[in-house]
Amino acid sequence: MPGESFRFIHAGDFHLEAPLGDLDTLPPHLRDAMATAPRRAAETVLQAGLADNIDFVVLSGDLISPPSAGPHGMSMLLDLFDQLHAKKTPVFWAAGLADDPQRWPESVPLPPNVTLFPKDRTASVPVERAGRTICRVVGRSTDGRSTLHIPSYDVEPTDEYTVAVGYGETNHDSLAEARFDYWALGGRHNRSEIEGAAAGGALYCGSPQGRCLKESGPHGYSTVDVDADGTTRIHEIECDSFRYCQVEINAAEIAAVGGIRNLLGERIGRLQHESGGRHLLIGWDISISSGETLQSIGDAEELLGWLRREYGHGAPAAWTAELVVRPPNQYPQQWEEEDTILGDFLRASKKHRSSEGRDLNLLPFTEEQQLATTTASLLAEIRSSSRMEVLDQATLLGVELLRGGKPNVVQKS
């Protein structure tokens, strides 16, 4: 027998206690907007739930840590819950690690429209409209595990469309065993879908506002449409006001456009077009193949300053948060052949590269220092998988210093 069509919002990972990251210097002209970005994103999500065509809201954890967010963050969340209560819109909240129900003050009751699922058991709640049950929401707050405990979702089977909401890592096989129509998952800050795990979908909706370069790309929430036959359609809604972008560039791309600054400008223009008027926080990862390419890039600190002056003060702004120049695989042959300290240095580096750095011994450099034993051991016993990376970075540092320039290692904002 066909059911009724309905629509709900799936969101989570607000982290109202956490500011934007990967910034050791806050651009003065963006400070206010950065400070309020996470809360504006959360407001956008919950205000979308006030629309007449939204039947309920599902929140999959890590909304707020009350001790860290303080009264202002809690007040904002409660005000939005109250507005949803006035619209008679149910809210189903499965808490994660940050919003452990035991951290919520007993003196601050949640509005009656908010179901905060317990930690010690799974609850199944019917969603009603005009006196009829349109679906069921099954949920449980995390008990502190990093993985979603699927066996605890063993509830009585029903013919009604069922939304399961939970927090933690899981996989296709585990979710498929539970046989729910839709899995609303939380615990990942980037949106990701587990294909084929449920008839209607299994989705980590991600955070509505990215917080660091590891959370690059669009962020927002999802609206889920279910028709009378149970067919599910998921729509991604972007609501971030700052967008992190991690961009990789190689030597061939630099050569193709005639210079690093031309290429960076082109990429920024493309990112601004794709971002729809949002502020950008960009991390550049530049790989160079030779010393000549390194020369064409010039001083990394100067390049960083130019990027910020040229593109970081626009409306919207494209602020460079990080600039990394990877060491080249080889340096100019004439440098290595020089009868100079630079030539000696490059020849020594080449010798160590040929042995993959196995004969490097840093212990003598630690014995003369007043270092704790554990620190000395860490410096002296670099894992073999990291030795070449350390050698490459040390070579780049030495080359720049011996050539009279500044080290082109890692520059951050």
Beta strands, then each sheet from edge to edge (+ up, - down):
strand 1: 6-11
strand 2: 56-59
strand 3: 91-93
strand 4: 114-116
strand 5: 123-129
strand 6: 132-139
strand 7: 162-167
strand 8: 182-186
strand 9: 192-193
strand 10: 202-204
strand 11: 220-226
strand 12: 232-238
strand 13: 242-249
strand 14: 279-287
strand 15: 318-326
strand 16: 410-412
sheet 1: 4+ 3+ 2+ 1+ 11- 12+
sheet 2: 5+ 6- 7- 8- 10- 9+
sheet 3: 13+ 14+ 15+ 16-
end
